[in-house]
Amino acid sequence: MTIGDNILFNLENSPISSSYSIHSPQKNSISVIPETAGNSLLFKGGLALEPGFYSLKKDDSIASVISVNHSSRELKKPFFDIETIISEIIILDSENYLTQIKNKRFGFELWFFFLILAFLMIISEIVLIKLIEGTPFFKKT
């Protein structure tokens, strides 16, 4: 959408008895009454006067979002603050990063567990095929 377009939200299979409001990018709230259009509800929120995200809230939870005048590059950005996860990032020293990786590693290698699991699956497959075919497990000679 671009600035000057009508803000229209369309929700399918939503109850008309809920309270709906449209929130502008500046957090201004407009209470709206839906119009019925077949099996869906149509919400008209006036003209889009400023760029940003317009959201339709149903009982204080977001039901739909429309962006106005956003570049595709901005839409691809994550919707969370990078500062909240920056403390989780571990920076390794370039001099001795191999020893740091060995010291920071936790857990154990799973190859041995998967090797045993694969071996047990082969044995269970052999037993299952023998049971389906009805052949004895060991031949008596």
C-alpha positions as CSV (number, residue, x, y, z in Angstrom):
1,M,0.0,0.0,0.0
2,T,1.0,3.6,-0.5
3,I,0.2,6.7,1.4
4,G,-3.3,8.0,0.5
5,D,-4.8,4.5,-0.1
6,N,-7.7,3.3,1.9
7,I,-6.9,1.0,4.8
8,L,-8.9,-2.2,4.4
9,F,-8.6,-5.3,6.5
10,N,-10.4,-8.6,5.6
11,L,-10.8,-11.3,8.2
12,E,-12.3,-14.7,7.4
13,N,-14.3,-16.7,10.0
14,S,-14.1,-14.1,12.7
15,P,-16.9,-13.4,15.2
16,I,-18.6,-10.1,14.8
17,S,-19.2,-9.9,18.6
18,S,-15.5,-9.2,19.3
19,S,-14.2,-5.7,19.7
20,Y,-11.9,-4.5,16.9
21,S,-9.6,-1.5,16.6
22,I,-7.1,-0.3,14.1
23,H,-3.7,1.0,15.3
24,S,-1.6,3.4,13.2
25,P,2.2,3.5,13.2
26,Q,2.1,6.3,15.8
27,K,0.0,4.1,18.1
28,N,-3.2,6.0,17.6
29,S,-6.2,3.7,18.1
30,I,-9.4,3.8,16.0
31,S,-12.3,1.6,17.1
32,V,-14.0,0.1,14.0
33,I,-17.2,-1.7,13.3
34,P,-16.9,-4.5,10.7
35,E,-19.1,-4.9,7.7
36,T,-20.0,-8.4,6.6
37,A,-19.0,-9.7,3.2
38,G,-20.0,-13.3,2.8
39,N,-18.0,-15.4,5.2
40,S,-15.6,-12.7,6.1
41,L,-15.5,-9.3,7.9
42,L,-14.4,-6.1,6.2
43,F,-12.8,-3.3,8.2
44,K,-12.4,0.2,6.8
45,G,-9.9,2.4,8.6
46,G,-9.8,5.5,6.5
47,L,-6.8,6.8,4.6
48,A,-3.2,5.8,5.2
49,L,-1.6,9.2,6.1
50,E,1.8,8.1,7.4
51,P,4.2,5.3,6.5
52,G,4.5,2.3,8.8
53,F,2.6,-0.7,10.0
54,Y,-1.2,-0.5,10.5
55,S,-2.5,-3.3,12.7
56,L,-6.0,-4.6,13.3
57,K,-6.4,-5.8,16.8
58,K,-9.1,-8.2,17.9
59,D,-9.7,-8.1,21.7
60,D,-6.2,-6.7,22.3
61,S,-4.4,-9.3,20.1
62,I,-3.1,-8.6,16.6
63,A,-5.3,-10.2,13.9
64,S,-3.7,-8.6,10.8
65,V,-1.0,-6.2,9.7
66,I,-0.7,-4.0,6.6
67,S,2.5,-2.1,5.7
68,V,2.4,1.3,4.1
69,N,5.3,2.7,2.0
70,H,7.9,0.2,3.2
71,S,10.7,-0.8,1.0
72,S,11.2,-4.5,0.4
73,R,14.5,-4.3,2.2
74,E,12.9,-3.0,5.4
75,L,10.2,-5.7,5.3
76,K,12.9,-8.4,5.3
77,K,14.4,-7.1,8.5
78,P,13.6,-9.1,11.7
79,F,10.9,-7.8,14.0
80,F,13.0,-8.2,17.1
81,D,15.5,-5.9,18.7
82,I,19.1,-7.0,18.0
83,E,20.2,-5.5,21.3
84,T,18.2,-8.1,23.2
85,I,20.2,-11.1,21.8
86,I,23.7,-9.4,21.5
87,S,24.5,-10.7,25.0
88,E,24.1,-14.3,23.8
89,I,26.9,-14.0,21.2
90,I,30.3,-15.3,22.2
91,I,33.2,-13.6,20.6
92,L,36.3,-15.8,20.1
93,D,39.9,-14.6,20.2
94,S,41.6,-15.0,16.8
95,E,44.8,-16.2,18.4
96,N,43.7,-19.3,20.2
97,Y,40.1,-19.9,19.0
98,L,40.6,-23.7,18.7
99,T,41.3,-24.0,22.5
100,Q,38.4,-21.7,23.2
101,I,36.1,-23.8,21.1
102,K,37.3,-27.0,23.0
103,N,36.7,-25.3,26.3
104,K,33.3,-23.8,25.4
105,R,31.9,-27.0,24.0
106,F,29.5,-28.8,26.2
107,G,27.7,-32.1,25.6
108,F,29.2,-35.1,24.0
109,E,29.6,-36.5,20.6
110,L,26.4,-38.3,19.4
111,W,28.0,-40.5,16.8
112,F,28.3,-43.5,19.2
113,F,24.7,-43.2,20.2
114,F,23.6,-43.1,16.6
115,L,25.8,-46.0,15.7
116,I,24.2,-48.1,18.4
117,L,20.7,-46.9,17.3
118,A,21.4,-47.9,13.7
119,F,22.7,-51.3,14.7
120,L,19.5,-51.9,16.8
121,M,17.3,-50.8,13.9
122,I,19.0,-53.3,11.6
123,I,18.5,-56.1,14.1
124,S,14.8,-55.1,14.6
125,E,14.3,-55.0,10.8
126,I,15.7,-58.5,10.5
127,V,13.5,-59.8,13.3
128,L,10.4,-58.1,11.8
129,I,11.0,-59.5,8.3
130,K,11.5,-63.0,9.8
131,L,8.2,-62.7,11.7
132,I,6.3,-61.5,8.6
133,E,7.7,-64.2,6.4
134,G,7.2,-66.9,9.1
135,T,10.6,-68.3,8.7
136,P,12.6,-69.6,11.8
137,F,15.3,-67.4,13.2
138,F,17.9,-70.3,13.2
139,K,18.0,-73.2,10.8
140,K,18.2,-76.6,12.5
141,T,20.5,-79.0,10.7
